[in-house]
Structures are given as structure tokens and as C-alpha cells.
Amino acid sequence: MRIRRSDLFQDLDLVQREMERLFSDMWGRHPTNLLLAQDTWRPPTDVFETATDLVVKMELAGMREQDIDIVLDDKMLSVSGFRPENRPLARISYFQMGVNYGHFCLQIFLPWPVDEAAATANYQDGFLEIHLPRRSGENEEAGRRVEIPVQDD
């Protein structure tokens, strides 16, 4: 059997998440230093281009619209939120773990300037879909050249 590279990295990600949960169970629900050190999970996300928009589609099953925060700032989109745990209070034994809970924050650098006023978002059936129309009249190759002053000795 040949192991594909993508399978290896997916397995390593699952092992890392399981280890994080084990440590969380050992030291309490959410130790303060771990909660502040990093976001607890990263939702599966697709980013693609249509004829007019950049579309960001995220799987956020089990969340409510009011628990999701979307911030669009110049050439970066930030999506953050919280998915609450619904585990029973009694001690349980897992056979497989794959659903992530808690806080998340995902930042996506946009390939071109977008029309912030025309941006829309829709959350339905566990999927968040954000449409970011390209800013009209903007050239995606445009930029400002910064000169470095040369000092003569």
C-alpha cells in the first residue's frame, strides 16, 4: 500500500487535535494559557473566483449566525466565531474524534481589492458563503513602487 502525501498530513492533523483534547481533559476544559496561545480549530474553507466575485465558503455546522463575526479590511478577510461543545457532562470514551469545538479565527488575504460595500454573506445548512465583488476600475496588478534613496559616500 502506498501512502499519499495528503493522507499523511491529514493523519498528522488528526493526531495533533486528539493530543490537544487529551491535554485539555487532563488540565480542565480550557486551560487559560492554551486558550490564549492559539485558536482551537480551523474550519474547512474553499476560496474560489467567479466571473465577478471572490467567494469564500466555510463549513461551520452547529453554529448560529450571531456566533460568527466577519471583518473585511482592505485586502484581508477575517472570520471568527465560537462553536459550543454539546458533550454530556458524564465521562465518555471516544473511539474517533473529528468534530472541533471552541473558538476559531481564520484570516484570508485577498488577491485583489474588493468592493466592501457590496460584500454579502449567507449562512445556510451549516455553510457560510461570502461573496466579495471585485472593486470596479481597479487593476489587480496596480501598485506603488517604493524607491530606496541612494546615499553617495
NORVENDA-V115640 format. One record per residue. N is the residue number from 1. RES is the residue in three letters. NEAR is the number of other ideal C-beta (glycine too) atoms within 12 Angstrom. Layout:
n=N res=RES near=NEAR
n=N res=RES near=NEAR
This chain:
n=1 res=MET near=4
n=2 res=ARG near=6
n=3 res=ILE near=11
n=4 res=ARG near=10
n=5 res=ARG near=10
n=6 res=SER near=10
n=7 res=ASP near=13
n=8 res=LEU near=13
n=9 res=PHE near=13
n=10 res=GLN near=16
n=11 res=ASP near=15
n=12 res=LEU near=15
n=13 res=ASP near=20
n=14 res=LEU near=21
n=15 res=VAL near=15
n=16 res=GLN near=20
n=17 res=ARG near=26
n=18 res=GLU near=21
n=19 res=MET near=16
n=20 res=GLU near=27
n=21 res=ARG near=29
n=22 res=LEU near=15
n=23 res=PHE near=20
n=24 res=SER near=25
n=25 res=ASP near=21
n=26 res=MET near=12
n=27 res=TRP near=15
n=28 res=GLY near=12
n=29 res=ARG near=19
n=30 res=HIS near=23
n=31 res=PRO near=17
n=32 res=THR near=11
n=33 res=ASN near=12
n=34 res=LEU near=23
n=35 res=LEU near=19
n=36 res=LEU near=11
n=37 res=ALA near=13
n=38 res=GLN near=18
n=39 res=ASP near=24
n=40 res=THR near=30
n=41 res=TRP near=33
n=42 res=ARG near=25
n=43 res=PRO near=33
n=44 res=PRO near=22
n=45 res=THR near=23
n=46 res=ASP near=17
n=47 res=VAL near=24
n=48 res=PHE near=17
n=49 res=GLU near=19
n=50 res=THR near=15
n=51 res=ALA near=10
n=52 res=THR near=17
n=53 res=ASP near=25
n=54 res=LEU near=33
n=55 res=VAL near=29
n=56 res=VAL near=38
n=57 res=LYS near=28
n=58 res=MET near=32
n=59 res=GLU near=25
n=60 res=LEU near=38
n=61 res=ALA near=20
n=62 res=GLY near=23
n=63 res=MET near=32
n=64 res=ARG near=16
n=65 res=GLU near=15
n=66 res=GLN near=10
n=67 res=ASP near=21
n=68 res=ILE near=30
n=69 res=ASP near=22
n=70 res=ILE near=32
n=71 res=VAL near=20
n=72 res=LEU near=29
n=73 res=ASP near=16
n=74 res=ASP near=15
n=75 res=LYS near=21
n=76 res=MET near=21
n=77 res=LEU near=32
n=78 res=SER near=23
n=79 res=VAL near=35
n=80 res=SER near=27
n=81 res=GLY near=32
n=82 res=PHE near=26
n=83 res=ARG near=27
n=84 res=PRO near=17
n=85 res=GLU near=21
n=86 res=ASN near=11
n=87 res=ARG near=18
n=88 res=PRO near=8
n=89 res=LEU near=8
n=90 res=ALA near=6
n=91 res=ARG near=8
n=92 res=ILE near=12
n=93 res=SER near=10
n=94 res=TYR near=15
n=95 res=PHE near=7
n=96 res=GLN near=10
n=97 res=MET near=23
n=98 res=GLY near=16
n=99 res=VAL near=26
n=100 res=ASN near=31
n=101 res=TYR near=29
n=102 res=GLY near=30
n=103 res=HIS near=28
n=104 res=PHE near=29
n=105 res=CYS near=23
n=106 res=LEU near=29
n=107 res=GLN near=21
n=108 res=ILE near=30
n=109 res=PHE near=17
n=110 res=LEU near=30
n=111 res=PRO near=19
n=112 res=TRP near=24
n=113 res=PRO near=26
n=114 res=VAL near=33
n=115 res=ASP near=21
n=116 res=GLU near=21
n=117 res=ALA near=11
n=118 res=ALA near=18
n=119 res=ALA near=26
n=120 res=THR near=22
n=121 res=ALA near=26
n=122 res=ASN near=19
n=123 res=TYR near=25
n=124 res=GLN near=13
n=125 res=ASP near=13
n=126 res=GLY near=20
n=127 res=PHE near=23
n=128 res=LEU near=35
n=129 res=GLU near=29
n=130 res=ILE near=35
n=131 res=HIS near=27
n=132 res=LEU near=36
n=133 res=PRO near=25
n=134 res=ARG near=25
n=135 res=ARG near=24
n=136 res=SER near=13
n=137 res=GLY near=10
n=138 res=GLU near=17
n=139 res=ASN near=11
n=140 res=GLU near=16
n=141 res=GLU near=9
n=142 res=ALA near=11
n=143 res=GLY near=11
n=144 res=ARG near=6
n=145 res=ARG near=6
n=146 res=VAL near=6
n=147 res=GLU near=6
n=148 res=ILE near=6
n=149 res=PRO near=6
n=150 res=VAL near=6
n=151 res=GLN near=5
n=152 res=ASP near=4
n=153 res=ASP near=3
